[in-house]
Amino acid sequence: MASALPCLKLIAHFIRALFRRELLDHVIVLDERHLKRLLVGYVGYYNEDRVHTRTRDAPSGRLAERRP
């Protein structure tokens, strides 16, 4: 279990940076409920609608696409 911790920390850091860069830098969060609603909406957008340009970046079941 201890050997997995650095990998989990790296993934958590990536996700936090992604949320900050692509979502939180563009809105003013009013309260905790508002933040949860924003995060749920962004996760849905990321997994369903966002253009994924690399195969390993695409969610399961989706192929990589060209940027418009």
N, C-alpha and C positions, 0 to 999 in steps of 0.2 A: 504494500500500500504506500509506503514512504516514497518509493521510486516514481509513483504516479503523480505526486504532489507538484513537482515543477511543471509538468505538462498541463495540469489543471489550472495552475496559476497563470500560465501563458494563455490558455484559452479564455479564462476569465478576463484577463487584461485586454485581449483582442476584442471581446464582446463589449466591454465597457468603453473602449476607445471608439468602436463602431457606433454605438448608441450616442455617444457624445458628439462625434464628428458629423454624423448624418441626421441626427434628430434633435438632440438637446441644445446644440449651438444655434438652432433656428426658431426656438419657441421659448416662451416664458411659462414655466410650470407653476400652476396656481396652488395645488395641494397634492397630497399623496394619491388621492383618487384620480386626479387628472393625470398624474405621472403614469399610473398603472394603465389608464385608458390609452395614453400615447404609446406606451411600450407594447401593449397588446396589438394595437393597430399597426405599429411598425414591424413587428414580427410577422404579422399576416402579409403585409406588403413585401417584406424581404423574401418570404417563402413562396409567395404566389405570383406577384406582379413584377418584381424587380428584374431587370435584365442581368443575367449571369453570363459573363463573357468567357469563363473558364469552366471546363468540365468538372473539375474538382470543387469549384465554387457553387455549382448548381445544386439545388435540392434534389433529393432522390426522385427519380421519375421524370426529370426535366433534362433536356439537352442544353448545351451552351448555345447562346444566341449572339448575333452581331449587335453591337450598339447602334441605335437609330441615328 
